[in-house]
Amino acid sequence: MSEEMLRLIQDDPWLEPYKSAIEGRYRYAVEKEKELTLNGRMSLSDFSSGYLYFGLHHADNEWILREWAPNATAIYIIGTFNKWQKNEDFRLRHIGNGNWEARLPKDRIHHQDLYKLLVEWEGGSGERIPAWCRRVVQDEHTKIFSAQVWKPENPYIFKHPKIKPDTSPLLIYECHIGMSSQEEKLGSYEEFRTNILPRIRNDGYNAIQIMAIQEHPYYGSFGYHVSSFFAASSRFGTPDELKRLIDDAHEQGIAVIMDIIHSHAVKNEAEGLGRFDGSYYQYFHTGARREHPAWDSLCFNYCKNEVIHFLLSNCKFWLEEYHFDGFRFDGVTSMLYYSHGLGENFSNYGDYYNSSQDGDAIAYLTLVNKLIHEVNPDAITIAEEVSGMPGLAAKFASGGYGFDYRMAMNIPDFWIKTLKEKKDEDWKASVIWWETTNRRKDEKTISYAESHDQALVGDKTIVFWLMDASMYWHMQADDRDFTIERGMALHKMIRLVTATTINGGYLNFMGNEFGHPEWIDFPREGNNWSYKYARRQWNLVDNPDLKYHFLGNFDREMLSLICSVKDFPDAPLQKVWDNDGDQILAYMRDRLLFVFNFNPVKSFLDYGFLTYQGKYKVVLNTDARRFGGNGLNDDTIDRFTQVDPLYEGQNKGWLKLYIPARSALVLEKL
């Protein structure tokens, strides 16, 4: 490896004992790429174009359908066009390497026809949805899924195909199309485009991360048990409506990130890939490695080049066909380790290099990042990874895996643990600083106080840990209730310290910015298939007579403040002061000074900080009345530092502030 390729170790000398493992991982990915690209005779992007060959395509005067099914002995197309009957005219022929093909006259198949494959193998047969199909629909009455031909006369044409959204900092609004409606029903792509996108833009987010796009049989899986990897979920509308949503987002300067699932797949055989060609091993491992022990799903076999081809092509497809701007890869920890990370401590570096790592999955993750940035150099890739594997978000050329960001999963865990287990008077400023800033200096992270994980049934959102049942009775704007006032104060402070200590980006789950009440519970037998808790009550934040709008207003102004500093995540973080006894934390970033008083009972008068000399102006105050606070400070008055002879010539002075209990101030040095 060259000096540049060893930079990962240079940046972290503690990795030196594991140099051979890191070099081996790097070389394996390089050799795998050579193998896939025929020693460089084609690009990785060329290799990853399987969706242009496999699946159903209309060419000239015929339809062509191709599938990979090496264990099959015969395959037939059945559908509405042949009354779902096995017919020799619709038989696929074997063309070698496990590939099958059918060519049909153009008048045999039409737009919106339903179809499946009847796959036969030694000792059995079964109806299958094509692995590469681009649209799957569910019958309203029978609940059976089928592939659907999608070739409208006037397909959607992108108006903004090459836009590069401004994502510094990257401010992500994590969202779910189906539960974005206020009504107790499934939301749609069109409703999201017209009703929710304007909210997101006005609130100041510059990226959306959409969940549950890939088709999945069970709605309540939150989209994480995928069956059809190339099909955008038809629950929410048509492919053209999703394209229009993405196009409109680009017009408004919003990047669109897809929550992609390549860590596992649904076990279903009729809807998914479970036994597509009758074998158990076509796409997945055999034996004990086939099923994920915690997720009730199947684990891809990344050792097989055909599987890598399928998954790499999947990423390129979403980039090229739908113009997604990147991906958040789910379940990366599960891919990295043979144990899926279950029962592991990850307490020292040796745990990352103890021969329990899946080298084939690691090579895939490295190559998929390389591919994505080859197809779109401005694409965004984010790893959801809990173990802390070094180098995940370091460049491949430096010895890393090539992700642009990794999720700072320690932060939401810290906040929930604090709210569950700590009394207010036991919150420590030094611990808060450590948890929000503890990360590898060579990797960018996405910080967040909570995501969808904390909002699901079985857990509680931050606002619910803070307020619980009091939210049902005391959220009127003129209602003075101690539990609510405490909850609102800490809700703002938690978000402010999390969002302003970022080194890459900040994420919020849809509705949590204004303290959406209750949990998320998808329709299921246990709740009588109700949509009551699988929606967002936007009327709450829109009602000026309720306190939710105070939190929404604060979130909007907080993001605006962050965006007022050019390249905010790159601005150095300087801790000015922390005192665990007083529960005071202060830090500076660029020209902004952030001051937090987490003390539940003590307000401090003339609390002094040694900082840069000059005049300071309050630009954000969590206690301001417009944010539902008490308004105890006069934010119109400028603050001036006082000279200290001990620091003469050092451009330092004492800034003395009144800091009310449970409040935070942001001051700008003028």
PETAGI-V568318 format. One record per pair of residues at least 6 apart in sequence whose ideal C-beta (glycine too) atoms are under 8 Angstrom apart, sorted by the first residue. I is the first residue (numbers start at 1). J is the second residue. If there is no record, write none. Layout:
I | J
I | J
This chain:
1 | 23
1 | 26
1 | 399
3 | 10
4 | 397
4 | 398
5 | 26
5 | 397
5 | 398
5 | 399
6 | 19
6 | 399
7 | 394
7 | 398
7 | 399
7 | 442
8 | 15
8 | 22
8 | 390
8 | 391
8 | 394
8 | 398
8 | 399
8 | 400
8 | 442
9 | 15
9 | 16
9 | 19
9 | 22
9 | 399
11 | 394
11 | 398
11 | 440
11 | 441
11 | 442
12 | 390
12 | 440
12 | 442
14 | 349
15 | 22
15 | 349
15 | 390
17 | 349
18 | 349
18 | 350
18 | 352
18 | 353
21 | 353
22 | 353
22 | 391
22 | 399
23 | 399
25 | 357
25 | 359
25 | 362
25 | 363
25 | 366
26 | 396
26 | 399
28 | 359
28 | 362
28 | 363
29 | 362
29 | 363
29 | 366
29 | 367
29 | 396
32 | 308
32 | 363
32 | 367
33 | 44
33 | 367
33 | 370
34 | 40
35 | 305
36 | 44
36 | 47
36 | 305
36 | 308
36 | 309
36 | 367
37 | 43
37 | 44
37 | 46
37 | 47
43 | 374
44 | 312
44 | 367
44 | 370
44 | 371
44 | 374
45 | 316
45 | 371
45 | 374
45 | 375
47 | 309
47 | 312
48 | 309
48 | 312
48 | 313
48 | 315
48 | 316
48 | 371
48 | 375
49 | 313
49 | 316
50 | 132
50 | 309
50 | 310
50 | 312
50 | 313
51 | 132
51 | 230
51 | 313
51 | 314
51 | 316
51 | 317
51 | 321
53 | 66
54 | 66
54 | 67
54 | 68
54 | 131
54 | 132
54 | 313
55 | 65
55 | 66
55 | 67
55 | 130
55 | 132
55 | 133
55 | 134
55 | 230
56 | 63
56 | 64
56 | 65
56 | 109
56 | 130
56 | 132
56 | 133
56 | 134
56 | 147
56 | 149
57 | 63
57 | 64
57 | 65
58 | 64
58 | 106
58 | 151
61 | 105
61 | 106
62 | 103
62 | 104
62 | 105
62 | 106
63 | 102
63 | 103
63 | 104
63 | 105
63 | 106
63 | 108
63 | 109
64 | 101
64 | 102
64 | 103
64 | 104
65 | 77
65 | 92
65 | 101
65 | 102
65 | 104
65 | 130
66 | 95
66 | 99
66 | 100
66 | 101
66 | 102
66 | 132
67 | 75
67 | 92
67 | 99
67 | 100
67 | 117
67 | 130
67 | 131
67 | 132
68 | 97
68 | 98
68 | 99
68 | 100
68 | 131
68 | 306
68 | 310
69 | 75
69 | 98
69 | 100
69 | 119
69 | 276
69 | 277
69 | 282
70 | 97
70 | 98
70 | 277
70 | 279
70 | 282
71 | 98
71 | 121
71 | 122
71 | 277
71 | 278
71 | 279
71 | 282
72 | 100
72 | 119
72 | 120
72 | 121
72 | 277
72 | 278
73 | 120
73 | 121
73 | 122
74 | 91
74 | 92
74 | 119
74 | 120
75 | 91
75 | 92
75 | 100
75 | 102
75 | 117
75 | 118
75 | 119
75 | 120
76 | 86
76 | 87
76 | 90
76 | 91
76 | 92
76 | 117
76 | 118
77 | 90
77 | 91
77 | 92
77 | 102
77 | 104
77 | 115
77 | 116
77 | 117
77 | 118
78 | 84
78 | 85
78 | 86
78 | 87
78 | 90
78 | 115
78 | 116
78 | 117
78 | 118
78 | 127
79 | 109
79 | 113
79 | 114
79 | 115
79 | 116
79 | 146
80 | 113
80 | 114
80 | 115
81 | 108
81 | 109
81 | 110
81 | 113
81 | 115
82 | 89
82 | 90
84 | 116
86 | 118
89 | 104
89 | 108
90 | 102
90 | 104
90 | 108
91 | 102
92 | 100
92 | 101
92 | 102
92 | 117
93 | 100
93 | 101
93 | 102
94 | 100
95 | 101
98 | 306
109 | 115
109 | 149
110 | 149
111 | 149
111 | 150
111 | 151
111 | 152
111 | 153
112 | 148
112 | 149
112 | 150
113 | 148
113 | 149
114 | 137
114 | 146
114 | 147
114 | 148
114 | 149
115 | 146
115 | 147
115 | 148
115 | 149
116 | 127
116 | 128
116 | 129
116 | 130
116 | 146
116 | 147
117 | 127
117 | 128
117 | 129
117 | 130
118 | 125
118 | 126
118 | 127
118 | 128
119 | 125
119 | 126
119 | 127
119 | 128
119 | 276
119 | 277
119 | 278
120 | 278
121 | 277
121 | 278
121 | 279
122 | 278
123 | 278
124 | 278
125 | 278
126 | 269
126 | 270
126 | 275
126 | 278
127 | 270
128 | 269
128 | 270
128 | 276
129 | 136
129 | 145
129 | 146
129 | 147
129 | 227
129 | 228
129 | 270
129 | 271
129 | 272
130 | 147
131 | 228
131 | 229
131 | 273
131 | 276
131 | 310
132 | 230
133 | 147
133 | 228
133 | 230
133 | 231
134 | 150
134 | 230
134 | 231
134 | 232
134 | 239
134 | 321
135 | 147
135 | 148
135 | 149
135 | 150
135 | 231
135 | 232
135 | 234
135 | 239
136 | 145
136 | 146
136 | 147
136 | 148
136 | 215
136 | 227
136 | 228
136 | 231
136 | 234
136 | 271
137 | 145
137 | 146
137 | 148
137 | 234
138 | 144
138 | 145
138 | 234
138 | 235
139 | 145
139 | 146
145 | 217
145 | 227
145 | 270
145 | 271
147 | 228
147 | 231
148 | 234
150 | 238
150 | 239
152 | 240
155 | 240
156 | 239
156 | 240
156 | 241
156 | 243
156 | 244
156 | 247
158 | 243
158 | 247
158 | 323
159 | 247
159 | 251
160 | 247
160 | 250
160 | 251
161 | 323
163 | 250
163 | 251
163 | 253
164 | 378
165 | 206
165 | 207
165 | 250
165 | 253
165 | 254
165 | 255
165 | 325
166 | 206
166 | 253
167 | 206
167 | 207
167 | 255
167 | 380
167 | 505
168 | 567
168 | 568
168 | 569
168 | 570
169 | 502
169 | 504
169 | 505
169 | 506
169 | 562
169 | 563
169 | 567
169 | 568
169 | 569
170 | 206
170 | 207
170 | 255
170 | 380
170 | 405
170 | 446
170 | 504
170 | 505
170 | 506
170 | 569
171 | 204
171 | 205
171 | 206
171 | 207
171 | 505
171 | 506
171 | 559
171 | 562
171 | 563
172 | 205
172 | 207
172 | 208
172 | 209
172 | 257
172 | 446
172 | 505
172 | 506
172 | 507
172 | 508
173 | 200
173 | 203
173 | 205
173 | 207
173 | 208
173 | 209
173 | 507
173 | 508
173 | 510
174 | 208
174 | 209
174 | 211
174 | 259
174 | 451
174 | 452
174 | 507
174 | 508
174 | 509
174 | 510
175 | 192
175 | 196
175 | 200
175 | 208
175 | 209
175 | 210
175 | 211
175 | 509
175 | 510
176 | 210
176 | 211
176 | 212
176 | 222
176 | 223
176 | 452
176 | 510
177 | 187
177 | 188
177 | 189
177 | 192
177 | 210
177 | 212
177 | 213
177 | 233
177 | 236
178 | 186
178 | 187
178 | 212
178 | 219
178 | 235
178 | 236
178 | 534
179 | 187
179 | 510
179 | 520
179 | 522
179 | 534
179 | 535
179 | 536
180 | 187
180 | 191
180 | 192
180 | 195
180 | 196
180 | 510
180 | 535
180 | 536
181 | 187
181 | 188
181 | 191
181 | 535
181 | 536
182 | 535
182 | 536
182 | 537
182 | 538
182 | 539
183 | 531
183 | 535
184 | 530
184 | 531
184 | 532
184 | 535
185 | 531
185 | 535
186 | 235
186 | 236
186 | 531
187 | 236
187 | 535
188 | 236
188 | 237
188 | 241
189 | 236
189 | 237
189 | 238
189 | 241
189 | 242
189 | 244
189 | 245
190 | 237
190 | 241
190 | 244
190 | 245
192 | 236
192 | 245
193 | 241
193 | 244
193 | 245
193 | 248
195 | 538
196 | 510
197 | 208
197 | 245
197 | 248
197 | 249
197 | 252
197 | 254
198 | 252
199 | 538
200 | 208
200 | 254
201 | 252
201 | 253
201 | 254
202 | 556
203 | 513
203 | 552
203 | 555
203 | 556
203 | 559
204 | 556
204 | 559
204 | 560
204 | 563
205 | 254
205 | 508
205 | 559
206 | 253
206 | 254
206 | 255
207 | 254
207 | 255
207 | 256
207 | 257
207 | 325
207 | 380
207 | 505
208 | 249
208 | 254
208 | 255
208 | 256
208 | 257
209 | 257
209 | 258
209 | 259
209 | 328
209 | 382
209 | 507
210 | 256
210 | 257
210 | 258
210 | 259
211 | 222
211 | 223
211 | 259
211 | 452
212 | 222
212 | 223
212 | 233
212 | 259
213 | 223
213 | 232
213 | 233
213 | 242
213 | 258
213 | 259
213 | 260
214 | 223
214 | 226
214 | 228
214 | 229
214 | 231
214 | 232
214 | 233
214 | 260
214 | 261
215 | 226
215 | 227
215 | 228
215 | 231
215 | 232
215 | 233
215 | 234
216 | 223
216 | 224
216 | 225
216 | 226
216 | 227
216 | 233
216 | 266
217 | 225
217 | 227
217 | 266
217 | 268
217 | 271
217 | 272
218 | 225
218 | 266
219 | 235
219 | 522
219 | 523
220 | 522
220 | 523
220 | 524
221 | 266
222 | 452
222 | 456
222 | 522
223 | 233
223 | 259
223 | 261
224 | 261
224 | 295
224 | 330
224 | 331
225 | 264
225 | 265
225 | 266
225 | 267
225 | 295
225 | 296
225 | 297
226 | 261
226 | 265
226 | 266
226 | 272
227 | 265
227 | 266
227 | 268
227 | 271
227 | 272
227 | 273
228 | 271
228 | 272
229 | 265
229 | 310
229 | 311
229 | 314
230 | 314
230 | 317
232 | 239
232 | 242
232 | 322
236 | 242
239 | 322
242 | 322
243 | 322
243 | 323
245 | 256
246 | 256
246 | 322
246 | 323
246 | 324
247 | 323
249 | 255
249 | 256
250 | 256
250 | 323
255 | 325
255 | 326
255 | 380
256 | 323
256 | 324
256 | 325
257 | 324
257 | 325
257 | 326
257 | 327
257 | 328
257 | 380
257 | 382
258 | 318
258 | 324
258 | 326
258 | 327
258 | 328
259 | 327
259 | 328
259 | 330
260 | 314
260 | 315
260 | 318
260 | 327
260 | 328
260 | 329
260 | 330
261 | 330
261 | 331
262 | 300
262 | 311
262 | 314
262 | 329
262 | 330
262 | 335
262 | 364
262 | 368
263 | 300
263 | 329
263 | 330
263 | 331
263 | 332
263 | 334
263 | 335
264 | 292
264 | 295
264 | 297
264 | 298
264 | 299
264 | 300
264 | 331
264 | 334
265 | 272
265 | 273
265 | 274
265 | 283
265 | 284
265 | 297
265 | 298
265 | 300
266 | 272
266 | 274
266 | 297
266 | 298
267 | 274
267 | 291
267 | 296
267 | 297
267 | 298
268 | 274
269 | 275
273 | 282
273 | 283
273 | 284
273 | 298
274 | 284
274 | 298
275 | 282
276 | 282
276 | 283
280 | 286
280 | 290
281 | 290
281 | 301
283 | 298
283 | 300
283 | 301
283 | 304
283 | 307
283 | 310
284 | 290
284 | 298
284 | 299
284 | 300
284 | 301
285 | 299
285 | 300
285 | 301
289 | 299
289 | 338
290 | 298
290 | 299
291 | 297
291 | 298
291 | 299
292 | 298
292 | 299
292 | 334
292 | 340
293 | 340
293 | 342
294 | 340
294 | 342
295 | 334
299 | 334
300 | 307
300 | 311
301 | 307
301 | 360
302 | 308
302 | 335
302 | 358
302 | 360
302 | 361
302 | 363
302 | 364
303 | 360
308 | 364
308 | 367
311 | 364
311 | 368
312 | 367
312 | 368
312 | 371
315 | 327
315 | 368
315 | 371
315 | 372
315 | 375
316 | 371
316 | 372
316 | 375
318 | 324
318 | 327
319 | 372
319 | 375
319 | 376
319 | 379
320 | 375
325 | 376
325 | 378
325 | 379
325 | 380
326 | 372
326 | 376
326 | 379
326 | 380
326 | 381
326 | 382
326 | 404
327 | 372
327 | 379
327 | 380
327 | 381
327 | 382
328 | 381
328 | 382
328 | 383
328 | 384
328 | 407
329 | 365
329 | 368
329 | 381
329 | 382
329 | 383
329 | 384
329 | 403
330 | 384
331 | 384
332 | 365
332 | 383
332 | 384
332 | 385
332 | 392
333 | 340
333 | 341
333 | 384
333 | 385
333 | 386
333 | 387
333 | 389
334 | 340
334 | 341
335 | 358
335 | 361
335 | 362
335 | 364
335 | 365
336 | 357
336 | 358
336 | 361
336 | 362
336 | 365
336 | 385
336 | 387
336 | 389
337 | 344
337 | 356
337 | 357
337 | 358
337 | 387
338 | 356
338 | 357
338 | 358
339 | 356
341 | 386
341 | 387
344 | 351
344 | 356
344 | 387
345 | 351
346 | 352
346 | 387
346 | 388
349 | 390
351 | 387
352 | 387
352 | 388
352 | 389
352 | 390
362 | 401
365 | 383
365 | 401
365 | 402
365 | 403
366 | 396
366 | 401
366 | 402
369 | 381
369 | 396
369 | 401
369 | 402
369 | 403
370 | 396
370 | 402
372 | 379
372 | 381
373 | 379
373 | 381
373 | 402
380 | 404
380 | 405
381 | 402
381 | 403
381 | 404
381 | 405
382 | 403
382 | 404
382 | 405
382 | 406
382 | 407
382 | 446
383 | 392
383 | 393
383 | 401
383 | 403
383 | 405
383 | 406
383 | 407
384 | 407
384 | 409
385 | 392
385 | 406
385 | 407
385 | 409
386 | 409
389 | 401
390 | 440
391 | 398
391 | 399
391 | 400
391 | 401
391 | 443
392 | 400
392 | 401
392 | 403
392 | 406
392 | 443
393 | 400
393 | 401
393 | 403
393 | 404
393 | 405
393 | 406
393 | 440
393 | 443
393 | 444
393 | 445
394 | 400
394 | 401
394 | 402
394 | 442
394 | 443
395 | 402
396 | 402
398 | 442
400 | 442
400 | 443
404 | 444
404 | 504
405 | 443
405 | 444
405 | 445
405 | 446
405 | 504
405 | 505
406 | 443
406 | 444
406 | 445
406 | 446
407 | 445
407 | 446
407 | 448
407 | 507
408 | 439
408 | 445
408 | 446
408 | 447
408 | 448
410 | 435
410 | 438
411 | 435
411 | 436
411 | 447
411 | 448
411 | 449
411 | 498
412 | 448
412 | 449
412 | 450
412 | 451
412 | 453
412 | 454
414 | 435
415 | 449
415 | 450
415 | 462
415 | 494
415 | 498
416 | 450
416 | 454
416 | 459
416 | 460
416 | 462
416 | 465
418 | 427
419 | 462
419 | 465
419 | 466
420 | 465
424 | 486
424 | 598
424 | 600
425 | 583
425 | 599
425 | 600
425 | 601
427 | 583
427 | 598
428 | 580
428 | 583
429 | 578
429 | 579
429 | 580
429 | 582
429 | 583
429 | 584
429 | 585
429 | 596
429 | 598
430 | 578
430 | 580
430 | 585
431 | 580
432 | 497
432 | 585
432 | 596
432 | 598
433 | 501
433 | 575
433 | 578
433 | 585
433 | 587
436 | 447
436 | 497
436 | 498
436 | 501
437 | 501
437 | 573
439 | 445
439 | 503
444 | 503
444 | 504
444 | 505
444 | 569
445 | 502
445 | 503
445 | 504
445 | 505
446 | 502
446 | 504
446 | 505
446 | 506
446 | 507
447 | 498
447 | 499
447 | 501
447 | 502
447 | 503
447 | 504
447 | 505
447 | 506
447 | 507
448 | 498
448 | 506
448 | 507
448 | 508
448 | 509
449 | 462
449 | 494
449 | 495
449 | 498
449 | 508
449 | 512
450 | 461
450 | 462
450 | 509
450 | 512
451 | 507
451 | 509
452 | 509
452 | 520
453 | 459
454 | 460
454 | 461
454 | 462
454 | 509
455 | 461
455 | 509
455 | 512
455 | 516
455 | 519
455 | 520
456 | 519
456 | 520
456 | 521
457 | 519
457 | 520
457 | 521
457 | 533
458 | 519
459 | 519
460 | 468
460 | 519
461 | 512
461 | 515
461 | 516
461 | 519
462 | 491
462 | 494
462 | 512
463 | 471
463 | 487
463 | 491
463 | 512
463 | 515
463 | 516
463 | 517
464 | 471
464 | 517
464 | 518
464 | 519
466 | 483
466 | 486
466 | 487
466 | 490
466 | 491
467 | 483
467 | 484
467 | 487
467 | 515
468 | 483
470 | 481
470 | 483
470 | 484
470 | 487
471 | 484
471 | 515
471 | 517
472 | 517
473 | 481
474 | 481
474 | 483
474 | 484
475 | 484
475 | 540
475 | 546
475 | 547
475 | 548
476 | 545
476 | 546
476 | 547
477 | 544
477 | 545
477 | 546
477 | 547
477 | 550
477 | 628
479 | 547
484 | 547
485 | 628
486 | 600
486 | 662
487 | 515
488 | 515
488 | 547
488 | 550
488 | 551
488 | 628
488 | 629
489 | 622
489 | 623
489 | 629
489 | 662
489 | 663
490 | 662
491 | 515
491 | 551
492 | 551
492 | 554
492 | 622
492 | 627
492 | 664
493 | 596
493 | 598
493 | 622
493 | 662
493 | 663
493 | 664
495 | 508
495 | 513
495 | 554
495 | 555
495 | 558
496 | 558
496 | 594
496 | 596
496 | 620
496 | 622
496 | 664
496 | 666
497 | 585
497 | 594
497 | 596
497 | 664
498 | 506
499 | 506
499 | 558
499 | 559
499 | 562
500 | 558
500 | 562
500 | 589
500 | 592
500 | 594
500 | 666
501 | 573
501 | 587
502 | 568
502 | 569
503 | 569
503 | 570
503 | 573
504 | 569
505 | 569
506 | 559
506 | 562
508 | 555
510 | 516
510 | 536
511 | 536
511 | 537
511 | 538
513 | 551
513 | 552
513 | 555
514 | 540
514 | 541
514 | 548
514 | 549
514 | 551
514 | 552
514 | 555
515 | 548
515 | 551
516 | 536
516 | 537
516 | 540
516 | 548
517 | 537
517 | 540
518 | 533
519 | 533
520 | 533
520 | 534
521 | 527
521 | 530
521 | 532
521 | 533
521 | 534
522 | 533
522 | 534
523 | 529
523 | 530
523 | 531
523 | 534
527 | 533
540 | 546
540 | 548
541 | 548
541 | 549
541 | 551
541 | 552
542 | 549
543 | 549
547 | 628
550 | 626
550 | 627
550 | 628
551 | 627
551 | 628
553 | 626
553 | 627
554 | 622
554 | 627
557 | 620
557 | 627
558 | 620
561 | 592
561 | 619
561 | 620
561 | 666
562 | 568
565 | 571
565 | 589
565 | 590
565 | 591
565 | 592
568 | 589
568 | 590
571 | 589
571 | 590
572 | 589
573 | 587
573 | 588
573 | 589
574 | 587
574 | 588
574 | 589
575 | 586
575 | 587
576 | 586
576 | 587
576 | 588
576 | 593
576 | 609
576 | 610
576 | 611
577 | 584
577 | 585
577 | 586
577 | 609
577 | 610
578 | 584
578 | 585
578 | 586
582 | 597
582 | 599
582 | 602
582 | 604
582 | 607
583 | 597
583 | 598
583 | 599
583 | 602
584 | 595
584 | 596
584 | 597
584 | 598
584 | 599
584 | 604
584 | 607
584 | 659
585 | 594
585 | 595
585 | 596
585 | 598
586 | 593
586 | 594
586 | 595
586 | 596
586 | 609
587 | 593
587 | 594
588 | 594
588 | 611
588 | 612
591 | 668
591 | 669
592 | 619
592 | 666
592 | 667
592 | 668
592 | 669
593 | 609
593 | 611
593 | 616
593 | 655
593 | 666
593 | 667
593 | 668
593 | 669
594 | 664
594 | 665
594 | 666
595 | 609
595 | 657
595 | 659
595 | 664
595 | 665
595 | 666
595 | 667
596 | 664
597 | 603
597 | 604
597 | 659
597 | 660
597 | 661
597 | 662
597 | 663
597 | 664
598 | 662
599 | 661
599 | 662
600 | 661
600 | 662
601 | 661
602 | 661
603 | 632
603 | 658
603 | 659
603 | 660
603 | 661
604 | 657
604 | 658
604 | 659
605 | 658
606 | 656
606 | 657
606 | 658
607 | 656
607 | 657
607 | 658
607 | 659
608 | 654
608 | 655
608 | 656
608 | 657
609 | 654
609 | 655
609 | 656
609 | 657
610 | 644
610 | 647
610 | 652
610 | 653
610 | 654
610 | 655
611 | 641
611 | 652
611 | 653
611 | 655
612 | 641
612 | 651
612 | 652
612 | 653
612 | 669
613 | 641
613 | 643
613 | 651
613 | 652
613 | 653
614 | 640
614 | 641
614 | 653
614 | 669
614 | 670
615 | 638
615 | 639
615 | 640
615 | 669
615 | 670
616 | 638
616 | 639
616 | 640
616 | 641
616 | 655
616 | 667
616 | 668
616 | 669
616 | 670
617 | 638
617 | 639
617 | 667
617 | 668
617 | 670
618 | 633
618 | 635
618 | 639
618 | 665
618 | 666
618 | 667
619 | 666
619 | 667
619 | 668
620 | 664
620 | 665
620 | 666
621 | 627
621 | 629
621 | 633
621 | 635
621 | 663
621 | 664
621 | 665
621 | 666
622 | 629
622 | 663
622 | 664
622 | 665
623 | 629
623 | 630
623 | 631
623 | 632
623 | 633
623 | 660
623 | 663
623 | 664
624 | 631
624 | 635
625 | 631
629 | 663
630 | 660
632 | 658
632 | 660
632 | 663
633 | 658
633 | 660
633 | 665
638 | 670
639 | 655
639 | 656
639 | 657
639 | 667
640 | 655
641 | 652
641 | 653
641 | 654
641 | 655
642 | 653
642 | 654
642 | 655
642 | 656
643 | 653
644 | 652
644 | 653
644 | 654
647 | 653
655 | 667
657 | 665
657 | 667
659 | 665
